[in-house]
């Protein structure tokens, strides 16, 4: 770890600068990249929230900076401290829970009419696997909701605003969960009907076997009875 840090700090600082709400990065190959500094929840993406939840227990300021700015940690160590501090101050909005709650957008009406019964089997099956996962961490649960939404809509939402998609992700997750429960209940009912038909079939077969054996027994009794009568008749005639 120490050798890694020495290696970083011995490098010359690249000319990174902050221009308003833009962080301008001059990369080692001379190319220039820009990163927008988020100043409200509408600027935070779905993937960023997943990464924040994943690092929640060990989230250091440098980790927050890297996640929010999309910068690798090795590159972040080369940025001036005053720039990182200034950018970090812009993240104060993240402590405002009320602002987050107010930023959530409702589920679009056309999404509410989505029929899971008309989706491809592969899509429905993958959604079922995702909702049946157990003991998930918060970030895994959010990632599952994201994947289900992407499967149903056929789009990628990782780089989209989190507040725009949270309610929609919850909607499709719950719809998938209900679809899975309905499918399992339907399967259970079909199995019950099949077992009922099977039991009825076995009963009828058993009944027919019993009837056949009963008739055969009557025939045997009749044949045996007639044989005994003929025998007695012959015996009588011979004796007389």
Buried (B, 14 or more C-beta within 10 A) or exposed (E): EEEEEEEBEEEEEEEBEBEEEEBEBEEEEEEEEEBEBBEBBBBBBBBBBBBBBBBEEEBEEBBBBBBBBBBEEEBBBBBBEEBBEEBBEBBEBBEEEEBBEEBBEEBEEEBEEBEBEEBEEEBBBBBBEBBEEEEEEEBBBBBBBBBBBBBBEEEEBBEBBBBBBBBBBBBBBEBBBEBBEEBEEEEEEEEEEEEEEEEEEEEEEEEEEEEEEEEEEEEEEEEEEEEEEEEEEEEEEEEE
